[in-house]
């Protein structure tokens, strides 16, 4: 898999945007162009890819060669692949899709206009009382 293939795959998701950050990091985000949440990062100078995993996938992946907990965010179950071909193309695409879905689920309410339905305890009701 190469950078162009990863880029096309990441941008195929709804509300996905890209932004070059931190010098050579091509970040793929869910949400608005400013302030979206990252779901995949591709290092362009030193070709690497980084993405969020489930705890189970994280535990399995870091046992493989050329895959490690990502610097700074490994504790949040992000992995980094030292080589773009550390995983088969289909497996990498599936893991990036899952990363997108996990991140999108967290930002969907904030970024895409959905309102939370749970009321705060002790908050005044908006219904008028009939008296």
C-alpha positions in Angstrom: 0.0 0.0 0.0 1.3 3.5 -0.8 0.5 7.0 0.4 -1.9 7.7 -2.5 -3.9 4.5 -1.8 -4.2 5.4 1.9 -5.2 8.9 1.1 -7.9 7.9 -1.3 -9.2 5.3 1.2 -9.3 7.8 4.1 -11.0 10.5 2.0 -13.7 8.1 0.9 -15.3 8.3 4.3 -18.1 10.8 5.0 -16.9 14.1 6.4 -13.3 13.1 6.1 -10.7 15.8 5.4 -7.0 16.0 5.2 -4.5 18.5 6.7 -0.7 18.6 6.7 0.4 19.2 10.3 3.6 19.0 12.3 5.8 19.4 9.2 5.4 16.1 7.4 2.3 14.5 9.0 -0.6 14.1 6.6 -3.6 13.9 9.1 -7.0 12.6 8.1 -9.7 14.0 10.3 -13.5 13.5 10.8 -15.4 16.7 10.9 -14.9 20.3 10.0 -11.7 21.3 8.3 -10.7 23.3 11.4 -10.9 21.3 14.6 -11.8 17.8 13.3 -10.6 14.7 15.2 -7.8 12.7 13.7 -8.4 9.1 12.7 -5.2 8.3 10.7 -1.8 10.0 10.3 0.7 9.3 7.5 4.3 10.4 7.9 5.5 11.6 4.5 9.2 12.1 5.1 9.7 8.8 7.0 6.8 6.7 5.5 4.7 5.5 8.5 1.1 5.2 9.3 -0.7 5.6 12.6 -4.3 4.9 13.6 -6.6 4.1 16.5 -7.5 0.5 17.4 -9.8 -1.4 19.6 -8.1 -2.7 22.8 -8.1 -6.2 21.4 -6.6 -5.2 18.0 -4.0 -3.1 19.7 -2.8 -6.0 21.9 -2.6 -8.2 18.8 -0.9 -5.7 16.5 1.9 -4.6 18.9 3.0 -8.2 19.0 3.8 -8.1 15.2 7.0 -7.0 13.6 7.3 -3.3 12.7 4.1 -2.3 14.7 4.4 -0.4 17.9 2.3 1.7 20.3 2.3 5.2 18.8 4.3 7.9 20.6 2.2 10.1 22.9 -1.1 8.4 22.0 -0.2 4.7 22.5 -2.0 4.7 25.8 -5.2 5.6 23.9 -4.7 2.4 21.8 -3.1 4.1 18.7 -0.5 2.0 16.8 2.2 3.1 14.4 3.4 1.0 11.5 7.1 1.5 10.8 6.5 0.4 7.1 3.4 0.9 5.0 3.6 -2.7 4.0 3.7 -4.0 7.6 0.1 -5.2 7.1 -1.6 -6.6 4.0 -3.6 -4.0 2.1 -7.0 -5.4 3.0 -6.2 -5.6 6.7 -4.8 -2.1 6.8 -7.9 -0.7 5.0 -10.2 -2.5 7.5 -8.2 -1.2 10.5 -8.3 2.4 9.1 -12.1 2.0 8.5 -12.5 0.9 12.1 -10.4 3.8 13.3 -12.6 6.2 11.4 -15.7 4.7 12.8 -14.5 4.9 16.4 -13.5 8.5 16.0 -16.6 9.5 14.1 -18.8 8.0 16.7 -17.2 10.3 19.3 -17.5 13.5 17.3 -20.8 12.9 15.5 -22.9 14.6 18.1 -20.6 17.6 18.3 -19.7 18.1 14.7 -22.7 17.0 12.7 -25.5 18.8 14.5 -27.0 15.9 16.5 -28.2 16.9 19.9 -27.8 14.9 23.1 -31.1 13.7 24.4 -30.1 13.2 28.0 -31.1 15.9 30.4 -28.9 17.1 33.2 -30.1 16.1 36.7 -31.6 19.1 38.4 -32.0 21.1 35.2 -35.3 23.0 35.0 -37.8 21.5 32.7 -38.8 23.5 29.6 -42.4 22.3 29.6 -45.0 24.8 30.8 -47.1 23.6 33.7 -50.8 23.9 33.5 -52.3 25.2 36.6 
